[in-house]
Amino acid sequence: MSVQPLSAENSEAAPPLAVLSSLASPSHSERLVCRFVRQMAFEMFVLVSGESHRRDRRHAMNHIRQISIYVCHVGLSLAVPVVAQCFGRDRSTIKATCLLVEERRENPGFDDFVSMLERLARSMFQIVKGEADVGVN
């Protein structure tokens, strides 16, 4: 099997390299949002658990990162390559993480936690993007 370059005869033209590199390159606001979501998830976790130093800290931090990835991709509709870049993970890891969190949402307490984080993240994302409603009562 030989690989042929894309052309008008066998397919559509390949996008320029600049377009391909920009697909996975998060904007400054997207990077900020991902950082804020992760920090909010951590702070909410500490608030809910009541403990800031747990014996299983590594497990807790993995859990927080998974929730943050899910909220950024599913809750804020950031593209998988953008979320992957922001969290330093592979795209397949992002997809698997989202499936894992989605399965855990069957637990009502966990679902409430993620829903609250999604609402906060959406509000914060609107502010970062400059789309917040200023005069809302």
Protein Blocks (a to p, Z undefined) as FASTA:
>chain_A
ZZddddfklmccdddfklmmmmmmccfklmmmmmmmmmmmmmmmmmmnopabdfklmmmm
mmmmmmmmmmmmmmnopafklmmmmnopafklmmmmmmmmmmmmmpmklmmmmmmmmmmm
mmmmmmmnopacfklZZ
